[in-house]
Amino acid sequence: MKHDKTSTSAGPANTAEPAEVVLRLSAASLRFGDRTLWHDLDLAVTRGEFVAVLGANGSGKTSLLRVILGQQRLSSGTAEFLGEPVSRGNRHIGYIPQQKLADEGTPLRARDLVALGLDGHRFGVPLPSASRRREVDALLAAVGAEDYANVPIATLSGGEQQRLRVGQALAGDPRLLLCDEPLISLDLAHQRAVSELIDRHRRERELGVLFVTHDVNPVLDKVDRVLYLAGGRFRMGTPDEVLRSEVLSELYGSPVDVIRTRGRVIVVGTPDAVHADHHDSSHEPGTGTPVVMP
C-alpha cells in the first residue's frame, strides 16, 4: 500500500535541535462500521508548531480532536500526549470550539466565561478569592478583553466571545491547543484578530497548535504543516507540498485544481461523494465541498 505522507518533517523548519513532541499518533486508524475516516496516521506535533487540519465535510477532522481529548477511542494505533496515553480532562490540552453566539439573556459575564477555564472541571461553586480574580484578570488582559470583563456575554459580538474562549482555553497553562473551526461565522476582521491572537500565544508559550479549518487562508502565513484528510487517506507536509493540484487529485482520485492568486489559495473540484456521518461533528453535515475558499 502506498504511504500517504507527502513529508515526514516533524516540526517547524530552521530549529537548531529537535523540538519536544507534545502529541504523537502512531499507525492511528478510526473506523465506524465499514467506513474508515482515516488509517495508518502518523503525526507528531512539536512545541511551538502550528498544524492546520483540512478536508472535506465528514473526513474526520473533528473526530481527530475527539480522539486527542480522550472522547473517542481509536480503532487501532496509539495516541499519546506528553508521552502518556491521551485521557479525558487533561488540563494541559486547551480547546477552542467553533464560534457559537451565546443565547440572549445568558447571565454569564465575560469574566465568568473565562473563569470556567480555571475551575469549570470542579464540582460546586468556587469560593471568591483575590488570587483567582488576579488569574482571571490576567487571562482577560492576555486576550484583550479587559474593557468588557463585566459585560454579559450575550451582548458581545462573535469576535469578542471568541476572544474569551481563547482566554478560557489558556487557563489551564496548556501545552497543546486544539482549535475546532474557531473562525467559522466570523467576519474577516474578527477572523484576522482571533487567528493572530492564537498565533501570538502559540509563539510566546511555545504551544503546539492543531487548527481544524475549512479555509486555510486566514492562517496560511502562520502554518508550519498541513494535514489533509480525504476518503480515508491523508497527506501531510508544508502548505506548498500538500496544497497542489497533483497531490490533491491523487488523494481524492479525481481532478482537483489548486489556484493561487493574490496570496490566497482556492481549491476547486473536490468530489460531491464525500458524505458526513453522525460520528463526526454536528457542524459537518452534507456532502463534500471545496475546503479552501476565498
C-alpha positions in Angstrom: 0.0 0.0 0.0 1.3 3.4 -0.9 2.2 5.5 2.1 0.1 8.6 2.3 2.6 11.1 3.6 3.9 13.8 1.4 6.5 14.9 4.0 8.0 13.3 7.1 9.1 16.5 8.8 8.0 16.6 12.4 8.2 20.3 13.3 8.9 23.9 12.3 11.8 24.5 10.0 15.1 26.2 11.0 15.2 24.9 14.6 18.7 24.2 16.0 17.7 21.0 17.6 14.7 18.7 17.6 11.7 20.3 19.4 9.8 18.4 22.1 6.9 16.3 20.8 3.7 17.2 22.7 1.3 15.0 20.6 2.1 11.7 18.8 -0.3 9.5 16.9 1.2 6.3 15.6 -0.5 4.0 13.0 -3.7 5.5 14.1 -7.0 4.5 12.4 -10.6 5.4 13.1 -13.5 3.4 11.7 -17.2 3.4 12.2 -18.8 0.2 10.9 -17.5 -0.3 7.4 -16.5 3.3 7.0 -12.9 4.4 7.6 -12.3 8.0 8.4 -8.5 7.7 8.2 -6.0 4.9 8.7 -2.3 4.4 9.5 -2.0 8.1 10.5 1.4 9.0 12.0 1.5 12.5 13.4 4.0 14.3 15.7 3.2 17.8 16.8 6.0 19.6 18.5 6.2 22.6 20.8 5.5 25.8 19.0 4.3 24.1 15.8 1.1 25.2 14.0 -0.6 22.4 12.1 -3.7 23.1 10.0 -6.1 20.2 9.6 -8.1 20.4 6.3 -10.5 18.2 4.5 -14.0 17.9 3.1 -17.0 17.7 5.3 -17.2 14.3 7.2 -13.5 13.5 6.6 -12.8 13.1 10.3 -11.3 16.4 11.3 -13.4 16.9 14.4 -13.2 13.2 15.2 -9.4 13.6 15.3 -9.8 16.2 18.0 -12.2 14.0 20.0 -9.6 11.2 19.9 -7.0 13.6 21.3 -9.4 14.8 24.0 -10.0 11.2 25.1 -13.6 11.3 24.0 -13.2 8.8 21.1 -11.2 5.6 21.1 -9.0 4.8 18.1 -9.9 1.7 16.1 -6.2 0.8 16.1 -2.9 2.5 16.8 -1.9 4.8 19.6 -2.4 8.5 20.6 0.0 10.0 23.2 0.2 13.4 24.9 3.5 14.3 26.5 4.5 10.6 26.3 1.4 9.3 28.0 -1.8 7.8 26.5 -4.4 10.5 25.9 -7.2 10.8 28.5 -10.3 12.8 29.2 -10.0 16.1 31.1 -6.3 16.7 30.7 -5.7 20.3 31.9 -2.8 20.8 29.7 -4.8 20.4 26.5 -6.7 23.6 25.6 -9.7 23.5 23.4 -11.3 26.3 21.4 -14.6 25.4 19.8 -16.2 27.0 16.7 -17.8 30.3 17.3 -21.3 30.0 18.7 -23.2 33.0 20.0 -24.5 32.8 23.5 -28.3 32.8 23.8 -29.9 36.1 24.6 -30.4 36.5 28.3 -27.5 34.3 29.3 -26.4 35.8 32.7 -22.8 34.8 32.3 -20.3 37.8 32.2 -17.2 37.8 30.2 -15.0 37.1 33.2 -17.3 34.2 34.3 -16.8 32.5 30.9 -13.0 32.8 31.2 -13.1 31.6 34.8 -14.7 28.4 33.7 -11.3 27.5 32.2 -9.8 27.7 35.8 -12.4 25.8 37.7 -15.1 24.5 35.3 -13.9 21.0 35.9 -14.6 21.2 39.6 -17.8 20.4 41.5 -19.6 23.1 43.4 -19.4 26.9 43.2 -15.8 28.2 43.6 -15.1 30.5 46.5 -14.1 34.0 45.5 -10.5 34.9 46.2 -8.1 37.6 45.3 -5.7 35.1 43.7 -8.5 33.7 41.5 -9.6 37.2 40.4 -6.0 38.1 39.5 -5.7 34.9 37.4 -8.9 35.8 35.6 -7.8 39.4 35.1 -4.5 38.2 33.6 -6.3 36.0 31.2 -8.7 38.8 30.1 -5.7 41.0 29.6 -3.9 38.4 27.6 -6.8 38.2 25.0 -7.5 42.0 25.0 -10.9 41.6 26.8 -10.4 43.9 29.8 -12.8 46.5 28.6 -15.8 44.2 28.6 -14.8 42.0 31.5 -18.1 42.6 33.4 -20.4 42.7 30.4 -22.9 39.9 29.8 -21.5 37.7 27.0 -24.8 37.6 25.2 -24.4 41.3 24.3 -20.9 40.8 22.8 -20.0 40.3 19.2 -18.9 36.9 17.9 -15.3 38.0 17.7 -15.4 39.3 21.3 -16.9 36.0 22.5 -14.3 34.0 20.7 -11.5 36.0 22.3 -13.0 35.0 25.6 -12.9 31.3 24.5 -9.3 31.7 23.7 -8.7 33.0 27.2 -10.7 30.1 28.6 -8.5 27.6 26.7 -5.3 29.2 28.0 -6.4 29.0 31.6 -5.0 25.5 32.3 -1.5 26.5 31.1 -1.8 24.2 28.1 1.0 22.6 26.1 -1.3 21.8 23.2 -4.1 23.9 21.8 -6.9 22.2 19.8 -8.9 24.6 17.6 -12.2 23.3 16.0 -13.0 25.8 13.3 -12.7 28.8 15.6 -13.1 31.3 12.8 -16.4 30.0 11.4 -19.1 32.6 11.1 -16.7 35.5 11.9 -16.2 38.4 9.6 -12.7 38.9 8.0 -11.6 41.5 10.6 -12.5 39.2 13.5 -11.0 36.1 11.7 -7.7 38.0 11.5 -7.9 39.2 15.1 -8.6 35.8 16.6 -6.1 33.9 14.4 -3.4 36.4 15.3 -4.3 36.1 19.0 -3.9 32.3 18.8 -0.7 32.6 16.9 0.8 35.1 19.3 0.2 32.9 22.3 1.4 29.9 20.3 4.8 31.7 19.9 5.0 33.2 23.3 4.1 30.0 25.2 5.6 27.5 22.6 2.3 25.8 22.3 1.6 23.0 19.8 -1.5 24.0 17.8 -3.8 21.7 15.9 -6.1 24.0 13.9 -9.1 22.5 12.2 -10.5 24.7 9.4 -12.4 24.6 6.1 -10.5 27.7 5.0 -6.7 27.9 5.4 -6.3 31.4 4.1 -6.7 33.3 7.4 -3.9 31.3 8.9 -1.8 30.4 5.8 1.1 32.6 6.8 1.2 31.0 10.3 1.0 27.3 9.3 4.1 25.1 9.6 2.4 21.9 8.2 -0.9 20.8 6.8 -2.7 17.5 7.5 -5.2 17.0 4.7 -7.8 14.3 5.3 -9.9 12.8 2.4 -11.6 9.5 1.6 -10.0 7.6 4.5 -6.5 8.7 3.4 -4.3 11.7 4.2 -1.4 13.9 3.0 0.9 15.7 5.3 3.6 18.3 4.7 4.1 22.1 4.3 1.3 24.1 2.6 3.4 24.3 -0.6 3.9 20.5 -0.6 0.3 19.5 0.1 -1.8 22.2 -1.5 -1.0 21.3 -5.1 -3.3 20.1 -7.8 -1.4 16.8 -8.4 -1.3 16.0 -4.7 -5.0 16.6 -4.0 -6.0 15.0 -7.3 -4.2 11.8 -6.2 -5.7 12.0 -2.7 -9.3 12.3 -4.0 -8.8 10.1 -7.0 -10.3 12.7 -9.3 -9.2 16.0 -10.8 -8.8 18.8 -8.3 -7.5 22.3 -9.1 -5.5 24.4 -6.7 -5.3 28.0 -7.7 -3.1 30.6 -6.0 -4.0 34.2 -6.5 -3.2 37.4 -4.6 -1.6 35.4 -1.7 -4.7 33.2 -1.4 -5.3 29.5 -2.1 -8.5 28.2 -3.7 -9.3 24.5 -4.1 -12.0 23.6 -6.6 -13.3 20.3 -7.9 -13.5 18.2 -4.7 -15.9 15.4 -5.3 -19.5 15.6 -4.0 -19.4 11.9 -2.9 -17.8 12.6 0.4 -20.5 12.1 3.0 -20.6 13.1 6.6 -21.9 10.8 9.3 -23.3 11.3 12.8 -20.0 10.3 14.3 -18.3 13.4 13.1 -19.3 16.8 14.5 -22.7 18.3 14.0 -21.3 21.1 12.0 -20.0 18.8 9.3 -23.2 17.7 7.6 -23.9 17.2 4.0 -21.7 16.5 1.1 -18.1 17.4 0.3 -17.4 21.0 -0.6 -14.2 22.9 -1.5 -12.2 23.1 1.7 -10.1 26.2 0.9 -12.1 29.0 -0.4 -11.6 32.8 -0.8 
